[in-house]
Amino acid sequence: MENIAQPQSSFMKLCRKLSPKRKDSAADRQHIKNVDHDKNRGTEAVFAYMDANKDGRISPDELQKSFMTLGEQLSDEEAEAAVRLSDTDGDGMLDFEEFAQLIKGDDKCSEEEKKMELKEAFKMYIAEGEECITPRSLKIMLKKLGESRTTDDCRVMIRAFDLNDDGVLSFDEFALMMR
């Protein structure tokens, strides 16, 4: 499945906001398409990481174990509820589409809940003792997710959303990137 950015998508608006002086050229549209594709590949990498037995579906047990490897606790009941709420075909497992919808989140969440979720996600990408996402910390997290990238690749990824050009992503820059 490949997500193709629509002209009025939130991601397009963000890219325009980050580059207000540039025209919406074919090169810009291709760049946005590539970034959108990378975002989908990231979701696919997380799905593959959580799908321990590689059957194309994530069970509540696999979901729970994945959270444990990331240092988070998820009770049996929470794992089963997460799967049950997102399991549209009723097989008791999450296929990729259902997982992607779960990751996307519930649009009914309050702004405060969304901010708390973003903070938790942000914490996963920062190294201990740091307050921002560095190329090194991004590389480490991507490796945990099964995505092997060089430090230079991570610098390029960060640069795309680094509003103040300090070479790292603050929480606010991360939050803008995730919209």
C-alpha positions in Angstrom: 0.0 0.0 0.0 1.4 3.4 -0.9 0.1 6.6 0.5 0.1 9.4 -2.1 -0.1 12.9 -0.7 -3.2 14.7 -1.7 -2.9 18.4 -2.6 -4.7 19.5 0.6 -3.3 16.9 3.0 -2.0 18.0 6.4 1.4 16.9 5.4 1.3 19.1 2.3 0.3 22.1 4.3 3.1 21.4 6.7 5.6 21.2 3.9 4.3 24.5 2.5 4.6 26.1 5.9 8.2 24.9 6.3 9.1 26.2 2.8 6.9 29.2 2.3 9.2 30.9 -0.3 9.3 27.9 -2.7 6.7 27.3 -5.4 4.8 24.0 -5.4 7.0 22.6 -8.1 7.1 19.0 -9.5 10.3 18.5 -7.5 8.6 19.6 -4.3 5.6 17.3 -5.0 8.0 14.4 -5.6 9.9 15.2 -2.4 6.6 15.2 -0.4 5.6 11.9 -2.1 8.9 10.4 -1.1 8.6 11.6 2.5 5.0 10.3 2.7 6.3 7.0 1.3 9.0 6.9 4.0 6.4 7.6 6.7 4.4 4.6 5.4 7.6 2.5 5.2 8.2 3.5 8.9 4.7 2.1 9.8 5.5 -1.0 7.8 8.8 -1.4 9.7 7.1 -1.1 13.1 4.5 -3.6 11.9 7.2 -6.1 10.8 9.0 -5.6 14.1 5.8 -6.4 16.1 4.8 -9.3 13.9 7.2 -11.7 15.7 6.0 -14.9 13.9 5.9 -13.1 10.5 2.4 -14.3 9.7 1.2 -10.8 8.5 -0.9 -10.2 11.6 -0.2 -9.0 15.1 -1.8 -10.8 18.1 -2.4 -9.2 21.5 0.5 -11.2 22.8 2.9 -9.9 20.1 1.6 -6.4 20.8 2.3 -6.8 24.5 5.8 -8.3 24.0 6.7 -5.5 21.6 5.8 -2.9 24.1 7.9 -4.7 26.7 11.0 -4.6 24.5 10.5 -0.8 24.2 10.4 -0.5 28.0 6.6 0.0 28.2 4.1 -2.1 30.1 0.9 -3.2 28.4 -1.5 -5.5 30.4 -3.1 -8.5 28.9 -6.4 -6.6 29.0 -5.0 -3.5 27.4 -3.4 -5.5 24.6 -6.6 -7.4 23.9 -8.7 -4.2 24.0 -6.3 -2.4 21.6 -6.6 -5.3 19.1 -10.4 -5.7 19.7 -11.0 -2.0 19.0 -9.0 -2.0 15.8 -9.9 -5.5 14.5 -12.4 -4.7 11.8 -12.5 -8.2 10.3 -13.1 -9.9 13.7 -10.2 -12.4 13.5 -8.7 -11.3 16.8 -5.5 -10.1 15.1 -4.3 -6.9 13.5 -3.5 -7.0 9.8 -1.4 -4.1 8.4 -4.4 -1.9 7.6 -5.9 -2.3 11.0 -2.5 -1.7 12.6 -2.0 1.5 10.5 -5.4 2.7 11.7 -4.5 2.0 15.3 -1.2 3.9 14.9 -3.1 6.8 13.2 -5.2 7.1 16.4 -8.6 8.1 17.2 -9.7 11.5 15.8 -12.0 11.8 18.9 -9.0 12.1 21.3 -8.7 15.4 23.1 -5.8 17.7 22.3 -4.3 17.0 25.7 -4.4 13.2 25.0 -2.8 13.7 21.6 -0.1 15.9 23.2 0.6 13.2 25.9 0.8 10.5 23.2 3.2 12.6 21.2 5.4 13.2 24.2 5.6 9.5 24.9 6.5 8.8 21.2 9.1 11.6 21.4 10.7 10.1 24.5 11.2 6.8 22.6 13.4 8.7 20.1 15.6 10.6 22.5 18.7 9.2 24.2 18.9 9.2 28.0 20.0 12.6 29.3 19.1 14.4 26.1 16.1 16.7 25.5 15.9 16.4 21.7 16.1 13.9 18.9 19.7 13.7 17.5 20.9 11.9 14.4 22.5 9.3 16.7 19.3 8.7 18.8 17.2 8.5 15.7 19.5 6.0 14.2 19.4 3.8 17.3 15.6 3.9 17.4 15.2 3.1 13.7 17.6 0.2 14.2 15.3 -1.1 17.0 12.4 -0.9 14.6 14.3 -2.9 12.0 15.2 0.1 9.8 19.0 0.4 9.2 20.0 4.0 8.4 23.4 5.8 8.5 23.9 8.7 10.7 24.1 10.9 7.6 20.6 9.5 6.5 19.3 10.5 9.9 20.8 14.0 9.6 18.9 14.4 6.3 15.7 13.2 7.9 16.0 15.6 10.8 17.0 18.5 8.5 13.6 18.2 6.7 11.8 19.3 9.9 14.5 21.2 11.8 13.0 24.7 11.8 15.8 26.4 13.7 18.6 24.6 11.9 20.3 23.4 15.1 20.7 19.8 13.7 18.3 18.2 16.2 14.5 17.9 16.6 12.9 19.6 19.6 9.5 18.3 20.9 7.7 21.2 19.0 9.5 20.3 15.7 8.6 16.6 16.3 5.0 17.5 16.9 4.8 19.5 13.7 6.4 16.6 11.8 3.8 14.1 13.2 0.7 16.2 12.2 
